[in-house]
């Protein structure tokens, strides 16, 4: 609340204009009511001609025009204040993230931050565009109307003083609930946005580790919670509108009844006075009622402002890891590629008629120039795509006959850029196991992957939060977390998509040692370009333009395939 007030006070010229506009509007309300009553009184009671009331009609038209113009200008001024305030807040958030982007990325999710930057900041709009202009107008119009009513008829003024407090009292009661529910709604929206984007980006990883269905249910529950929070806010808004209308109508009715008694029964006031008061009273309650409606929006804006303020003042907190059990056995399957083909579409790249046998515990390298179809073939073996024609046969049965979960439970896929989710290091490694993996097992997997020493240097160790997509980690550290997942999962088939590309020599050696250890109990299929990886393979599949040119050991291909020999020569002359 104080943050919003400070932002409003900083726009001094706009605030001054709103005050001047409110004073002028208050005057137009009184003059408008007076001229309208004078016209009616003159025509119907004094039998004045049209020419006699024409000056009054002209004055009424000018007053109505002036009131309309100043109301419009006041609204536009509020919109400009809101635009400037939102711009300043977004700049503050961007400055926070850009001052230390690595630190900013350690905690939270992109979707969450985008939700704050867009939805929460947009939520403060109504405070400036509606609430501030209305509260300034309500500071003048009801007071001026009340003073004028007291000069005309004291009883009506007393009734207004007695009934008017019911509106702000009700506003306060509703407003407290509105702010609380608005904060809950924004929290649910931010959670839903962050979770949805994070899961969407890491969908392949989740699918391969058998977590897709679980995360689908998580998204569903998150969206339902956001829906429920939104409906709660709307329910309060409808109740607020109904009660404000009810209070206003009852109050106006009481005053109208009292005026009728004084005018007809006691004949203590004139028609002009009674009608003048009766025209002014709705202006009094309408102003209060509109303040009540905008007060609801203002409290919603305060909830949004709190979300933004919390984000600007956010500090890091460790998330702790639970402790349960995991056990698993692996048996390496045989994999046969039978005339496998895949096309991305007409006039697009296609993989053609790939036939090869991959025995259990085989060490297979898929090589070829960029664009030859290596990664596409790896995706087909992983089951991420279905062949256009042909079959991938696992232990004598087509892959399509296997349950997706059963195949993914046997499989680990480690790409050049493994996806790291927003959360702790321990949580990211544990994705490789199931929900009851112990911290001891997570640490053991990290040691086998060669990343435990680095984790121990961190202040919060395995509870250190990392950013969505692994922000805050180097490429080598992300690769080692992916390797740790594989050690925890103990897969029977491991797919590597050039995992050491772009890494320094030291990190590459660590990864190579981890890969070698993993391969002792699994079939390993690697998309490779390093010469030492190629040499160590039991079988090499050499691809060219989507076709399997040759298959065999390194020595066999060097001897028989000129294209392979040329590729190796380049390696030896450059990057080997």
Residue pairs with C-beta under 8 A, 6 or more apart in sequence:
1 302
1 305
3 305
3 309
4 85
4 124
4 127
4 301
4 302
4 305
7 85
7 88
7 89
7 128
8 15
8 81
8 85
8 127
8 128
8 132
9 15
11 81
11 84
11 85
14 77
14 80
14 81
15 132
15 136
17 73
17 74
17 77
18 74
18 77
18 78
18 132
18 133
18 136
18 137
19 136
21 70
21 73
21 74
21 77
21 136
21 137
22 74
22 136
22 137
22 139
22 140
22 141
23 140
24 66
24 70
25 67
25 70
25 71
25 74
25 137
25 140
25 141
26 137
26 140
26 141
26 143
26 144
26 145
27 144
28 63
28 64
28 66
28 67
28 70
29 67
29 141
29 144
29 145
29 280
29 283
30 144
30 145
30 148
30 280
31 59
31 63
32 60
32 63
32 64
32 67
33 276
33 279
33 280
33 283
34 276
35 56
35 59
35 60
35 63
36 60
36 279
37 272
37 275
37 276
37 279
38 53
38 56
38 272
39 53
39 56
39 57
39 60
40 275
41 271
41 272
41 275
42 48
42 52
42 53
42 56
43 53
45 271
74 133
74 137
75 129
75 133
77 133
78 128
78 129
78 130
78 132
78 133
79 128
79 129
81 128
81 129
81 132
82 124
82 125
82 126
82 127
82 128
82 129
85 124
85 127
85 128
86 121
86 122
86 124
86 125
89 121
89 124
89 308
90 117
90 121
92 312
93 113
93 116
93 117
93 121
93 308
93 311
93 312
94 117
96 104
96 311
96 312
97 104
97 113
101 471
102 471
102 472
104 467
105 467
105 468
105 471
105 472
106 316
106 464
106 465
106 466
106 467
106 471
106 472
107 314
107 316
107 317
107 422
107 465
107 467
108 194
108 314
108 422
108 467
108 468
109 193
109 194
109 195
109 197
109 198
109 422
109 468
110 194
110 197
110 198
110 468
110 469
111 190
111 193
111 194
111 195
111 196
111 197
111 198
112 190
112 191
112 193
112 194
113 194
113 311
114 193
114 197
115 186
115 189
115 190
115 193
115 194
116 190
116 307
116 308
116 311
119 186
119 189
119 190
119 193
119 304
120 186
120 190
120 304
120 307
120 308
120 311
121 304
121 308
122 304
123 182
123 186
123 300
123 301
123 303
123 304
123 305
123 307
124 301
124 304
124 305
124 308
125 301
126 294
126 297
126 298
126 300
126 301
127 297
127 298
127 301
127 302
127 305
130 294
130 297
130 298
131 294
131 295
131 297
131 298
131 301
134 290
134 291
134 294
135 291
135 294
135 298
137 287
138 287
138 288
138 290
138 291
141 283
141 284
141 287
142 164
142 284
142 287
142 288
145 280
145 281
145 283
145 284
145 287
146 157
146 160
146 161
146 284
148 280
149 156
149 157
149 160
149 277
149 280
149 281
149 284
150 157
152 273
152 276
152 277
153 259
153 262
153 269
153 273
153 274
153 277
155 258
155 262
156 255
156 258
156 259
156 277
156 281
159 251
159 254
159 255
159 258
160 251
160 255
160 281
160 284
163 247
163 250
163 251
163 254
164 251
164 284
164 285
164 288
166 247
166 251
167 244
167 247
167 248
167 285
167 288
167 289
167 291
167 292
168 288
168 292
170 240
170 243
170 244
170 247
170 292
171 240
171 291
171 292
171 295
174 236
174 239
174 240
174 243
174 292
174 295
174 296
175 295
175 296
175 298
175 299
176 299
177 236
178 233
178 236
178 237
178 240
178 296
178 299
178 300
178 303
179 299
179 300
179 302
179 303
180 303
181 229
181 232
181 233
181 236
181 303
182 233
182 299
182 300
182 302
182 303
182 304
183 303
183 306
183 307
184 229
184 232
185 226
185 229
185 230
185 232
185 233
185 303
186 303
186 304
186 307
187 229
187 307
188 222
188 225
188 226
188 228
188 229
189 226
189 229
190 307
191 222
191 225
191 226
192 219
192 222
192 223
192 225
192 226
194 422
194 468
195 218
195 219
195 222
196 219
196 222
197 468
198 421
198 422
198 468
199 206
199 215
199 218
199 219
201 419
201 468
201 469
202 419
202 421
203 212
204 384
204 413
204 419
205 418
205 419
205 421
205 431
206 212
206 215
206 431
207 384
207 408
208 382
208 384
208 408
208 411
208 412
208 413
209 408
209 431
209 432
209 485
209 489
210 405
210 408
210 409
211 431
233 300
236 296
237 296
240 292
240 293
240 296
241 293
244 289
244 292
244 293
245 289
247 285
247 289
248 282
248 285
248 286
248 288
248 289
251 281
251 285
252 281
252 282
252 285
255 277
255 278
255 281
256 278
256 281
259 269
259 274
259 277
259 278
260 274
262 268
262 269
262 274
263 269
263 271
263 274
316 465
317 465
318 424
318 460
318 463
318 464
318 465
319 423
319 424
319 427
319 463
319 465
320 463
321 424
321 426
321 427
321 430
321 439
321 442
321 462
321 463
322 439
323 438
323 439
323 440
324 435
324 436
324 437
324 438
325 436
325 437
325 438
326 433
326 434
326 436
326 437
326 438
326 441
326 488
328 433
328 489
328 490
329 490
330 410
330 490
330 491
330 492
330 521
330 522
331 360
331 492
332 360
332 361
332 492
332 493
332 521
332 522
332 523
333 360
333 394
333 395
333 410
333 492
333 493
333 523
334 357
334 358
334 359
334 360
334 394
334 395
334 396
335 357
335 358
335 381
335 392
335 393
335 394
335 493
335 523
335 525
336 356
336 357
336 358
336 392
336 393
337 354
337 355
337 356
337 357
337 358
337 381
337 390
337 392
337 393
338 355
338 390
338 391
338 392
338 393
339 353
339 354
339 355
339 389
339 390
339 391
340 351
340 353
340 354
340 355
340 377
340 380
340 387
340 389
340 390
340 391
340 392
341 350
341 351
341 352
341 353
341 354
341 387
341 388
341 389
341 390
342 350
342 351
342 376
342 380
342 385
342 387
342 388
343 349
343 350
343 351
343 388
344 350
349 371
349 373
349 376
349 546
350 388
350 546
351 373
351 376
351 377
351 380
351 546
352 546
352 547
353 390
353 547
353 548
354 377
354 390
354 541
354 547
354 548
355 548
356 539
356 541
356 548
356 551
358 364
358 523
358 525
358 539
359 523
359 538
360 523
361 519
361 521
361 522
361 523
362 523
362 524
362 538
362 539
363 519
363 524
363 526
363 536
363 537
363 538
363 539
364 523
364 524
364 525
364 526
364 537
364 538
364 539
364 540
364 541
365 526
365 527
365 528
365 533
365 534
365 537
365 539
365 540
365 541
366 374
366 377
366 378
366 525
366 526
366 527
366 528
366 540
366 541
366 543
367 374
367 527
367 528
367 529
367 534
367 540
367 541
367 542
367 543
367 564
367 567
368 374
368 542
368 543
368 544
368 549
368 567
369 544
369 567
371 545
372 543
372 544
372 545
372 546
373 543
373 545
373 546
374 497
374 527
374 543
375 497
375 527
376 385
376 546
377 541
377 543
378 413
378 495
378 497
378 525
378 527
379 385
380 386
380 387
380 392
381 392
381 495
381 525
382 411
382 413
382 495
383 392
383 399
383 404
383 407
383 408
383 411
386 400
391 398
391 399
391 400
392 398
392 399
393 399
394 402
394 407
399 407
410 491
410 492
410 493
411 491
411 492
411 493
411 494
411 495
412 432
412 485
412 486
412 489
412 491
412 493
412 494
412 495
413 495
413 497
414 479
414 482
414 483
414 486
414 494
414 495
414 496
414 497
414 499
415 482
415 497
415 499
416 497
416 498
416 499
416 501
416 502
417 475
417 478
418 470
418 478
418 479
418 481
418 482
419 469
419 470
420 428
420 466
420 468
420 469
420 470
420 473
420 478
420 481
421 427
421 428
421 431
421 468
422 465
422 466
422 467
422 468
423 465
423 466
424 460
424 462
424 463
424 464
424 465
424 466
425 446
425 455
425 458
425 461
425 462
425 463
425 464
425 466
425 481
426 439
426 442
426 462
426 463
428 466
428 481
428 485
429 442
429 445
429 446
429 462
429 481
429 484
429 485
429 488
430 437
430 442
430 488
431 485
432 445
432 484
432 485
432 486
432 487
432 488
432 489
433 441
433 442
433 488
433 489
437 488
439 462
441 488
442 462
442 484
442 488
443 452
443 462
444 487
445 484
445 485
445 487
445 488
446 452
446 455
446 462
446 480
446 484
448 483
448 484
448 487
448 514
448 517
449 480
449 481
449 483
449 484
449 486
449 487
449 514
450 480
450 483
450 510
450 511
450 513
450 514
451 477
451 480
451 481
451 483
451 484
454 477
454 480
455 461
455 462
455 464
458 464
466 472
466 473
470 477
470 478
470 481
473 481
475 502
475 503
476 503
476 504
476 507
476 510
476 511
479 499
479 500
479 503
479 507
479 511
480 507
480 510
480 511
480 514
482 499
483 511
483 514
483 515
483 518
486 494
486 518
487 514
487 518
490 521
491 522
492 521
492 522
492 523
493 522
493 523
493 525
494 515
494 518
494 519
494 522
494 523
494 524
494 525
495 525
495 526
496 515
496 524
496 525
496 526
496 527
496 528
497 527
498 526
498 527
498 528
498 529
499 511
499 515
499 526
500 507
500 508
500 511
500 512
500 530
500 533
501 529
503 511
512 533
515 524
515 526
518 524
526 533
526 537
528 534
528 537
529 571
529 575
530 571
530 575
530 576
531 568
531 571
531 572
531 575
531 576
532 576
534 540
534 554
534 568
535 554
537 553
537 554
538 553
539 551
539 552
539 553
540 551
540 552
540 553
540 554
540 557
540 564
541 548
541 551
542 548
542 549
542 550
542 551
542 557
542 561
542 563
542 564
543 549
544 563
549 561
549 563
549 564
550 557
550 560
550 561
550 564
552 560
557 564
557 565
558 564
558 565
558 568
568 576
